[in-house]
Amino acid sequence: MLSKDAFSNWMNLVVIDLGLGHCTLECPVTDQMLNGFQIAHGGIAYALSDSALAFSSNSRGFKCVSIETSISHLLPVYEGDLLKAVCNEIHRGKTFAIYSVNVFNQKDEQISNFKGTVNISHEKW
């Protein structure tokens, strides 16, 4: 998935851990990710979380796509920060699954919390 994911590659995502229903990703914050306040655009933590959701939910071999997501931003993110997204499966049924993604900075401070629900297709990877 990552090799064909241009946006995740633009973010310089690195897969630290990947298993059935969970993953950990890292992403360095660059100047191109900053908004007018010189803090990371909220879409950066969201995109990192969304990628973690995608890798975790698709890890079982069936194509999954998000159908509902939400994020709470807890702390600002700055250029030079190294973000780590930790995604865990909360529930997996036959047609949908729910995941939680917590994002931390290099000081191990939680900067956001993301919840995502995916539709599980019957199509295999």
Secondary structure, 3 states (H helix, E strand, C coil): CHHHCHHHHHCCCEEEEEECCEEEEEEECCHHHECCCCCECHHHHHHHHHHHHHHHHHHHCEEEEEEEEEEEECCCCCCCCEEEEEEEEEEECCCEEEEEEEEECCCCCEEEEEEEEEEEEEEEC
